[in-house]
Amino acid sequence: MLNVLILAPHEKGGPTGPLARALKEAGYAVARTALDGGAEALCRAFGGRPPDALLADLTRAPDFLPLRHAQRLLRDAWGDDVPTPTRLALFETRHLALPDWPAHADDFLLPPYAPDEMLARLALLSFRRRHVRSADTLHLGDVTLDLAGARALDEAGNILPLTPREYELLRFLALHRGKFFARDRLLDMVWGVDFEGGERTVDIHMRRLRAKLPPQAAARLETRRGLGYGLAP
């Protein structure tokens, strides 16, 4: 399940209302913020974990300041190396005349902001940026992650006995293959910035995860001195 944070100036209504309902029906975890709550509001949205995608309502904004502000708040909450979420923006035609829009949004919707088009564009962005082969599966050699069902399957289709936290750790590393994260960064990203446990927690979960995964996937979980844990591409 991917976490989608809706950035919107409207408390209720507006074009994001039907889009939020469509996201929830499609199995996404959805939260909403107007960004006036600062970094704390972002941390509360998904239990202390950063969002996977941003759906930004820019229909009332003259430029891309809300998206820039959101990125600053993400860095304030999780540090400078926080992965950039997929950014899907609701544009008006005037935004297309601004030369820098590709630097701030990965894709956009124009009126009438159809829910089916939004879901299709999010699925395509996930495929392109995170190596997701379909809207709801991620393949790691001899393991398949069912993102909609929050479970991991071996080659025979058997469900691996992962705890929810082990699954979330594997999912996070799989979505950021080739990047390595120190223990404290993984605690922030996977357990949440409010987690009170120590860094030893990460070592224990990585050891258990390696023991439960089939050989190919287990071999890709690497520990690199001075960098941390990651999933080799």
Phi, psi and omega in degrees: 000126179266145179267121180245120178261123179266122176260114184211142178282349186268132173291318178221158177073207183076176184291343184278348181302302178297329180292320178297318179297319179295321178298314180296318179295332179275359175099005177281149168274129189234134172225163185226140176210149174261004178072000179279354177270000178072196183297329181298323179296321178294320181294328180285338190300314184230045175064033178091000180257149181287155179288152175275332183213150175244131171248106190255122176273104180255016186297334178258356184267137179284340182212207187253023181303319179301322178290321177296319179296319179298318180295322176296318180294323176299318178293322178298322184279318189237005176098168186293337183263018177298131179299137179287124178292159169298133185242111176247122187246146172268108182263157158258164184303328183298332182294333181292341179279347179279126189290341188259014185297327180296340179282344187245340181226140177278333177197171184213161172240143173250159179309140019263019176057062183286131179302319181297320178293319178301313181297321179295319181291322176297318179297319180293318178297320177298318179299314186287319190264338187234014175061032176277125184282336174217183185293339188221016177226150180223128187253132180230072182067249182266018177229140174240129175266123174270097187293325180290322181268356180054054179212159179244137184238144173275184185296333180275358181089007179282141179282127178284143185280059180272142171287162178305322181288322177297319177297314181298322178295314179296318179298315181298313181294324180293323180286348180231045181304139180091349177255147182238140188233134175294162184302316183294329178289321178295323176300317180294317187281324187256315181274333181104150186292345179268359181294133186260358180285172182265174183294339177301333178303320180295316180300317181296315181292323178294319179297316179293323180295315178301321182291333184267342184276150171298165189304315184297312181293320180298323181293336181280342176284114186240152171244118181247125183301130179083352180243313180121209183263149177193174178248117183295141179291000000 
